[in-house]
Amino acid sequence: MAIIRTFQNSDLPGVFEVWMRHWQAAKQTPAVSVSILERAIMSRQFFDPESLMVGIADEQVIAWGQWFIDTETIDGEDVRVANIAALCFADDPGLAICDQLLQAIEEKLRADDVKLIRVGPVRDDKNGYAGLAPIGYGIGVPVSDARTGSLLSRNGYHVERSIERLVVNTSTYRPPVNRAFLQFRRSTRLDHLPVLPQKDRTIKAMSHFDIERHILTDHQQQEPLAVCGLWMGDPEVQVMESSRAILALRLIPVTDFYGEPIRSDANTDDASELTDQKQYLIASLIQSLSNRQIFTVETAVDQSESKLIEQLKQLKFECVEHGRQWVKNF
C-alpha cells in the first residue's frame, strides 16, 4: 500500500530516480546526478523538508512534489501564493498515486492559508530550479510532459499562460547585418561586469550561477543604451553545464562585488520589445561567447509577446520547446 509523507534524507536516491524516469517519459534525458539534484534543491539554505512530499510504495519513492510559498499583492490585496516547482512520478506505480500526492499537497497548502497555486517555474530566480536540467530558465510545465498536464487538468487547474523556450548556438553564430548595427559598431562599446543578486532569497537560490550584466554604452555621451543579464553555470558548483548560459532580458536587482547597487536606465529594462540597441547588444554578446566555451544560450518568453519572439528569431534564436504554467484558485 502506498503512503505519502514528508521528505527524509534517506529518500534522496529515490527522488533522483523518479526525477530521471519522469523526464525520460517526457522524451528528455537530463544530465543530472544525485549530487547535482542535492545541490540544486536539498542543500539550499531555505530548503524545508516539510515542503517536499514523497509517495512511497514497497519502501521505494515513486512520486514527489516540492512547493514554495510567497506573498503577492493581487488586486491591492496581499495573498499567499504557492508555486509547485516540481511534480514528478515514475512509471505505473507513480501514475497510480499522483492524484493522491497532488491532493495531499493541496491539503497542506490550504492549511497554510494559500489562496492561489501555480505549477511550473517560469524564469526562476528564487527557487533554485533555474539551470537544473531540463528546467533551464523555466517554461512552466513543458507540453511534452503530457502526463503532468493531464493530472493538473483533471484536478481543476487551468493554463494561466504559455511560454516558449528559445535557444541559439554560438559556435557558428553570425549576427545580422544592417545599417543600424553598422552605426552602433562605430559609435558604441560593449561593457560587462560580474554582479551579485541584491535580494537574500535570490542570492541563495542562484548560488550556482556566475552572473554578469552586459551594457551597450555610447562612446561620446558615456550613457547606457541597452542592458541585459547573462547567467552562467558556476563550474565549481556544477548544477548547470558550463557550456550553457541563460539570457535574462528581465533584470534582477544586483550589486557589485562591494555591495553597491547597480542602477540601469529605466528605458533599458522593458523586455516586451527589443530596441535596435538591445538587439545589437544581444547579437554581439552571443557572437563573443564561443570564445568563452559557452555554446548554447537560452531564454524564455511568454507566447503572448509575439513581437519579442519575432525579434529574437531574427537574431537566430529558435523555438525548441513550449511550456504552460497552470493555476488553481482555492
C-alpha positions in Angstrom: 0.0 0.0 0.0 1.3 3.4 -1.0 1.8 6.1 1.6 2.6 9.9 1.3 4.8 11.7 3.8 7.3 14.5 4.1 10.8 14.1 2.7 13.6 12.3 4.7 17.3 12.4 3.9 17.3 8.7 3.0 14.8 9.5 0.2 17.4 11.4 -1.9 18.4 8.4 -4.2 14.7 7.6 -4.8 13.9 11.3 -5.5 16.7 11.3 -8.1 15.5 8.1 -9.7 11.9 9.5 -10.0 13.3 12.7 -11.5 15.1 10.8 -14.2 12.2 8.5 -15.0 9.7 11.3 -15.1 11.6 13.3 -17.6 12.6 10.3 -19.7 8.9 9.6 -20.1 8.6 13.1 -21.4 11.3 12.3 -24.0 14.1 14.1 -22.2 17.2 12.8 -20.6 18.6 15.4 -18.2 22.3 15.5 -17.5 21.7 15.2 -13.7 23.2 13.1 -11.0 22.2 12.5 -7.4 24.8 15.1 -6.2 23.6 17.7 -8.7 20.0 17.3 -7.6 21.0 17.6 -4.0 23.0 20.8 -4.7 20.1 22.3 -6.6 17.3 21.5 -4.2 18.1 20.0 -0.8 21.3 21.9 0.0 19.6 25.3 -0.2 19.7 27.4 3.0 15.9 27.9 2.6 15.2 24.2 2.0 12.4 22.9 4.2 11.7 19.2 4.2 8.1 20.0 5.1 7.6 21.5 1.7 8.6 18.3 -0.2 6.3 15.4 -0.1 7.1 11.9 -1.4 4.9 8.9 -2.3 6.3 5.6 -1.1 5.4 2.1 -2.2 7.3 -1.1 -1.2 9.8 1.2 0.6 10.6 2.9 -2.7 10.0 6.5 -3.7 7.6 6.5 -6.7 6.5 10.2 -6.8 7.3 13.5 -5.2 6.5 17.2 -5.3 8.0 20.4 -3.9 6.5 23.8 -3.4 7.3 27.3 -2.2 5.0 29.9 -0.6 5.3 33.6 -1.1 3.1 36.6 -0.5 2.0 38.6 -3.6 -0.1 41.7 -4.0 -3.1 40.8 -6.2 -5.8 43.4 -6.9 -4.4 45.5 -4.0 -4.6 42.7 -1.5 -1.7 40.6 0.0 -2.3 37.0 -1.0 -0.4 33.8 -0.1 0.6 32.1 -3.3 2.3 28.7 -3.7 4.4 27.6 -6.7 4.7 23.8 -7.1 8.1 23.8 -8.7 8.4 20.0 -9.1 5.7 17.3 -9.5 7.3 14.0 -10.6 6.2 10.4 -10.8 7.8 7.3 -12.1 6.1 4.7 -14.3 2.8 3.0 -13.5 3.1 3.0 -9.6 3.8 6.7 -9.7 0.9 7.4 -12.0 -1.4 5.5 -9.7 -0.5 7.7 -6.8 0.0 11.1 -8.5 -3.6 12.4 -7.9 -3.3 11.4 -4.2 0.1 13.2 -3.9 -1.3 16.4 -5.5 -4.3 16.3 -3.3 -2.1 15.9 -0.2 0.0 18.9 -1.3 -3.2 20.9 -1.7 -4.3 20.0 1.8 -1.0 21.3 3.2 -1.4 24.5 1.2 -4.9 25.1 2.4 -3.7 24.7 6.0 -1.1 27.4 5.3 -3.9 29.7 4.1 -2.7 29.6 0.4 -5.3 31.1 -1.9 -3.6 30.5 -5.3 -1.4 27.7 -6.6 0.8 27.9 -9.7 2.5 24.9 -11.1 5.8 25.1 -13.0 8.7 27.5 -12.6 8.9 30.4 -15.1 12.1 32.4 -15.4 13.0 31.2 -12.0 15.4 33.3 -9.9 14.3 32.4 -6.3 13.6 28.7 -6.0 16.9 27.1 -7.1 15.5 25.2 -10.1 16.9 27.6 -12.7 19.7 25.9 -14.6 18.8 22.4 -13.4 18.2 20.2 -16.4 15.8 20.1 -18.0 14.3 23.2 -16.3 16.7 25.7 -17.8 15.3 29.2 -17.4 11.9 27.7 -16.7 8.9 27.5 -19.0 6.4 26.1 -16.6 5.3 22.5 -17.4 6.6 21.5 -20.8 4.0 20.5 -23.3 6.0 17.2 -23.8 5.2 16.4 -20.2 1.7 15.4 -21.1 1.1 13.2 -18.1 1.5 16.2 -15.7 -0.8 18.3 -17.9 -3.4 15.6 -17.7 -3.0 15.3 -13.9 -3.5 19.1 -13.5 -6.4 19.3 -15.8 -8.4 16.6 -14.1 -7.7 18.2 -10.7 -9.2 21.6 -11.6 -6.2 23.5 -12.8 -6.2 25.6 -15.9 -3.5 27.2 -18.1 -2.6 30.7 -17.0 0.0 31.4 -19.6 2.1 29.7 -22.3 5.8 30.2 -22.6 8.4 29.4 -25.3 12.0 28.3 -24.8 14.2 30.0 -27.4 17.8 28.7 -28.0 20.7 29.9 -30.1 24.0 28.2 -30.8 27.1 30.4 -30.5 29.7 28.3 -32.3 28.6 29.1 -35.8 26.8 32.4 -35.0 26.9 35.2 -37.4 24.9 38.3 -36.4 22.5 40.0 -38.7 24.0 43.0 -40.7 22.0 46.2 -41.2 22.6 49.9 -41.2 21.8 50.4 -37.5 24.1 47.7 -36.4 27.0 49.1 -38.5 26.4 52.5 -36.9 26.5 51.0 -33.4 29.7 49.2 -34.2 31.3 52.6 -34.8 29.7 54.6 -32.0 29.4 52.3 -29.0 31.3 49.8 -26.9 30.3 46.7 -25.0 31.0 46.6 -21.3 30.3 43.8 -18.9 30.8 43.3 -15.2 30.2 40.5 -12.7 27.4 41.2 -10.3 25.7 39.7 -7.3 21.9 39.4 -6.6 20.6 42.0 -4.2 17.8 40.1 -2.6 18.6 37.5 0.1 16.4 34.8 -1.3 17.8 35.3 -4.8 21.3 35.2 -3.5 20.7 31.7 -2.0 18.7 30.4 -5.0 21.3 31.5 -7.6 24.4 30.5 -5.7 25.2 28.0 -8.6 25.4 30.8 -11.2 28.0 33.3 -12.2 26.0 36.4 -13.1 27.1 39.2 -15.5 25.4 42.4 -16.6 26.2 43.4 -20.2 25.9 47.0 -21.2 26.0 48.8 -24.6 27.5 52.3 -23.9 27.6 55.3 -26.2 31.2 56.4 -26.8 30.5 60.2 -26.7 27.8 60.6 -24.1 29.0 57.7 -21.9 25.3 56.7 -21.5 24.0 53.1 -21.3 21.9 52.4 -24.4 20.9 48.8 -23.6 21.4 46.3 -20.8 20.9 42.5 -20.5 21.9 39.8 -18.0 23.8 36.6 -18.5 23.6 33.7 -16.1 26.4 31.1 -16.5 26.8 27.8 -14.5 29.5 28.0 -11.8 31.9 25.2 -12.8 32.7 24.6 -9.1 29.1 24.1 -8.1 28.2 22.1 -11.3 24.4 22.4 -11.4 24.1 23.9 -14.9 26.6 22.8 -17.6 29.3 25.4 -18.1 28.8 25.2 -21.9 25.3 26.7 -21.5 24.1 30.2 -20.5 20.8 31.9 -19.8 20.0 35.3 -21.4 18.0 37.3 -18.9 16.0 40.0 -20.6 14.3 41.0 -17.4 16.9 42.3 -15.0 17.0 41.3 -11.3 18.2 43.8 -8.7 22.0 43.4 -8.4 25.0 44.9 -6.6 28.7 45.0 -7.5 31.2 42.9 -5.5 31.5 45.7 -3.0 27.8 45.7 -2.2 26.9 48.8 -4.1 23.6 48.7 -6.0 24.0 48.9 -9.8 21.4 51.0 -11.4 20.3 50.9 -15.0 18.3 53.4 -17.1 14.6 52.6 -16.8 14.3 52.7 -20.6 16.6 49.7 -20.9 14.5 47.5 -18.7 11.4 46.9 -20.9 11.6 43.3 -22.0 8.4 43.3 -24.1 10.1 44.6 -27.2 13.8 44.9 -28.2 15.2 48.3 -29.3 17.7 48.3 -32.1 20.4 49.0 -29.4 19.4 45.9 -27.4 19.2 43.7 -30.5 22.8 44.8 -31.3 23.9 44.1 -27.8 22.5 40.6 -27.7 23.9 39.8 -31.2 27.3 41.0 -30.2 27.2 39.2 -26.9 26.2 35.9 -28.5 29.0 36.2 -31.1 31.6 36.5 -28.3 30.5 33.6 -26.1 32.0 30.7 -28.1 35.4 32.1 -27.2 34.5 31.5 -23.5 33.4 27.9 -24.3 29.7 28.8 -24.0 28.0 27.2 -26.9 24.3 27.4 -26.2 22.2 30.4 -24.9 18.6 30.1 -24.0 15.8 32.4 -22.8 12.1 32.1 -22.0 9.4 34.3 -23.4 5.7 34.4 -22.9 3.9 33.3 -26.1 1.8 36.5 -25.9 4.9 38.6 -26.5 4.8 37.9 -30.3 6.9 40.9 -31.2 9.7 40.0 -28.9 9.7 36.4 -30.1 9.9 37.5 -33.7 12.8 39.8 -32.9 14.7 37.0 -31.2 14.1 34.8 -34.2 15.6 37.5 -36.4 18.6 37.2 -34.1 18.7 33.5 -35.0 17.1 32.1 -31.8 14.9 29.1 -32.5 11.9 27.9 -30.5 12.7 24.4 -29.3 10.0 23.8 -26.7 6.7 25.1 -25.4 5.5 25.1 -21.9 2.5 26.2 -19.8 2.1 27.5 -16.3 -1.0 26.1 -14.6 -3.0 27.8 -11.9 -5.8 27.0 -9.4 -7.7 29.2 -7.0 -8.8 28.0 -3.6 
